[in-house]
Amino acid sequence: MGPTVAEASKLDWEEMAAACGAIPLQGLSVMGTRGKYAYARQHLMGHLKNHLSSEIRQELLSLIEDYRQGLVPLIVPLA
């Protein structure tokens, strides 16, 4: 969605609203995998890294990797 928003000044309101409304639907059409979910959580963690202690970051990375390997369910890295 970032590139679409960056080009917002070149679009009229209706085009922008339609483009921004279609992007989440496109994302829903892609089948999720353990690797994709793990990558998304690592990406999110990158945005929070300045708010997490080193120990919490390491624990979270470990839980995300455990999920990627199929050792724990999806909810574990979220809880």
C-alpha positions, 0 to 999 in steps of 0.5 A: 500500500505504501507506493499507492499512498506515495502516489496519492497526490497524482490520483483523485479521491475516488481512484485513491479510495478504490486502490486502497480498498483493493490492496487488502483484498489482494493480500487475502488472496495469497495463501499464507505459509509458516514462512510468510507468517514468520516473516511478517512477525519478524517484520513487525518486531522490527518496528517495535525493536526500540521498545523491547529489551534485548531479552524479550527480542531474543525470546520473541525471535526464538518463538517465531523460529519455533513457529516457522519450524512447526514446533508451536502453534501460530498463537504462541509468538503472539501471546 
